Amino acid sequence: MSFWRHFMGDYGQTLDISDAQSDIAGLRKAIEAKESLDRRQDQEVEALQRRLFELEQGLSALMKRLVEKNVLTPADLQDFARTFAAADRDES
């Protein structure tokens, strides 16, 4: 509380309360904005994880089909799987 507000008595106290309420409202808005951003980012991460799963499933089906058609050998498929496993370990 400033000297002048102290000097002004009840009116000064009212001003201090008003300032505190304004500060609290500003903090609430900042927290709500951050929470909104966090929720949006969580939703984006979930969507990306679903898409990654779909792509992995599609790649798996494609690789199996290529082996069935004798375009790839089972050994090629194992090499490919090892390469992806190593890449996953490197990212972790």
QUIJO-V777859 format. One record per pair of residues at least 24 apart in sequence whose ideal C-beta (glycine too) atoms are under 6 Angstrom apart, sorted by sequence separation. I is the first residue (numbers start at 1). J is the second residue. D is the distance in Angstrom with one decimal. If there is no record, write none. Layout:
# QUIJO-V777859
I,J,D ; I,J,D
This chain:
# QUIJO-V777859
none
